[in-house]
Amino acid sequence: MSNRPSRLLLAAAAADAFAALLHLACIVLGPPAYRWLGAGERMAQMAARGDAYPTLVTVVIAGVLLVWALYALSGAGLIRRLPLTRLVLALVAAVYLLRAGAAAVLQPYFPGNSATFWWVSSGVCLLFGLLHALGLRERWHVLRSKAAAR
């Protein structure tokens, strides 16, 4: 049982943080960034009109991704142990992996997104989910011990 930091969870944290920054870039760069990242024409048009909705949704998503990055850093052993680290990392991995496999189910609800968007975003979610899942598996026993919580 190794207590060294998990490279997989460090990569997961970096991926989560990068995704959060990409989302925040939409707010700064405006409608073209919303379109390029696949938010759909409706979101881009709302952003162009100055509606608060796209900004609010984007900030919430970025915030969630940053929290996930912190949990990945915690699970990796780089920062102090956060509450329910194993459970949260398992849920994060599950969310990413479910999203990766749910493109066909989600597609009808987002008709403005291209097939390229669905393939690329599903691939990215699969990669992020695997990083979290495999990193958690690697550190499972370390994260279970009481000493790791200190």
N, C-alpha and C positions, 0 to 999 in steps of 0.2 A: 504494500500500500504506500504510494508516493504522496508526499505532501507538497510537491513542486507545483507551481502554477500550471493550469491547463492551457496549452496553446490553442486548443479547439475553442474553449470558452473565451479566450482573449480575442480570437478571430471573430467569434459571435458578437462580442461586445463592440468591436470595431465596425462590424457590419451593421449592427443596430444603430450605432451612433452616426454612421455615414447615411443610412436611410433617413434618420431624423433630420440631418442637415439638408438632404435633398428636399425633404418636405418643407423645411423652413425657407429654402431657396425659392420655392414657388411663391411664397408671400412677397419676397423681395423682388423677384424677377417678373411676377405678374402672369397674365393669361398665357403667354407662350410657354412658360415653364409648366403650368398646369396641363396644357395640351401635351407637351413633350413627355411628361411623366405619366400620362394616361388617365388623368382625372376626368377627362371627358369634356366635351364642348360646353355642356351646361354649366359646369363649375368654372370654366374659363370665362364664359360670358358673365356669370355672376361676379367674378373677380374684376372683370373689365368695368362693370357698372359700379363697383365699389361696395357691393353687398358684404356684410360681415360674415355670412355663413361660410364661404370658402376659407377665410382666414381662421375662423373658430375651429372648424373641422380639422384643418391642417395643423394648428397648434396642438390640439388634443392628440392627434396621431403622433406628432413629433414628440410630445411629452411621454406618451406610452412607450414609444421606441427608446427614449432616453432612460426611462425606468428599467426597461428590459436590459439595456446596456449595463446599467449599474448592477443588476442582478447577475448578469454574466460575469462581470468583474468580481463580484462577491463569490460566486461559485468557482471562479478560476483561482481564487485565493489571493487576489491582488489588493482587494480592499476588505474591510471588516465584514464579518458575516451579517447579512441582512436577514430579517425575519422570514421564515418559511422559504428559504432559498431553494431547497430541492423541489418543493411543490411548485413554486413560481416558475422555475426553469423547465419543469416538466410541462406545465401549462403553456409556456411560451413556445416550446418545441411543438406541442400539439397544435397550437393555433397556426403556426407557420406551415406545418405539414398538412393540416386540413385545408388551409387556403391553397396550397400547391395542388392538391387533388380535387379541389372544388370548382375549378374554372368552368366546367360545363354547366354546373348548377347555377353559378353566379352570373354567367354571361347574359342571360335574358334580362337581368335586372340592371345591366349597364350596357345598353345597346350602342352607345357611342364609342365604345372601346374596340380597337381593332383586334384581329386574330394575333397579330404580332405582340400587342400588349399582353394578351392572355398567356401566350407561350413564354415570353420573357419574364413577366411578373411571377408566373407559376414556377419557372426555373429558379428564379431568385429566392422565392419563398421556400422551395425545396432545399436549396443550399443552406439558407439561414436555419431552417428547421433541423437539418442534419448536423450542422455545427453545434447547435444547442443540445440536441439529443445525445450525440456522441460525446460531447464535452461533459455533459451531466453524467453519462454512464461512466466515463473515466474517473470522475471525482465523487461518485455516489457514496462510497464508504467513508471517504474523508469528510463529506458534508453531513454524514449521519452522526459522527462522533460528537460528544459534548465538548471536547477540547477544541474542535474546529469552530465552535460558536464563540469562543473567547477572543 
